[in-house]
Each structure stands twice: as C-alpha cells, then as structure tokens.
Amino acid sequence: MNAPTTRKKVQKKCKIRGYILKVDALEEILSFVSCLPGPDEDEAIDLLLDQLEHESLKSTIIDLGTGAPGGKPSNRS
C-alpha cells in the first residue's frame, strides 16, 4: 500500500481504539508497518495495537484517550 493510505489506516485504527497519537508515534508505527508489505500490514497494525492494550502507557508520544469515540466512556482502565 502507499504511504498516505497506510497513514490514514493507522490513524483510523488508533482512533477507533481510543489512542491519541503524536507525530513521533505515528512515524514509528509507519516504520514498523513498512517492513511488512501487502496484506501483512493490517495484521501488523492490529497486533501492535493489541500489544499496546497490555502495556502501561506512560509515554509522551501516545496516550489513551479519556473516552471512546463518540464521547462514550471507555471500558479501559
């Protein structure tokens, strides 16, 4: 996939899961995903985001939003 399409896909998937990305985090994710061309890109993005759910997010480049998309409270702790 081309870079703009992949960038939008990463941003959309992160937003759906309630993550707020800074530019540095987005660039790192895109760098990781670019190593896995083709249909593996989607799986790589999903696996990365699944792993983030198990990590404590005290980073300054990625934050878990205060609520789920649509303004509904998030089930995440």
LINGI-V108452 format. One record per run of one state. SS is the DSSP state (alpha for helix, beta for strand, coil for the rest). FROM is the first residue (numbers start at 1). TO is the last residue. If there is no record, write none. Layout:
[[SS	FROM	TO] [SS	FROM	TO]]
//
This chain:
[[coil	1	2] [alpha	3	16] [coil	17	18] [beta	19	21] [coil	22	22] [alpha	23	34] [coil	35	39] [alpha	40	52] [coil	53	61] [beta	62	64] [coil	65	66] [beta	67	67] [coil	68	68] [alpha	69	71] [coil	72	72] [beta	73	73] [coil	74	77]]
//
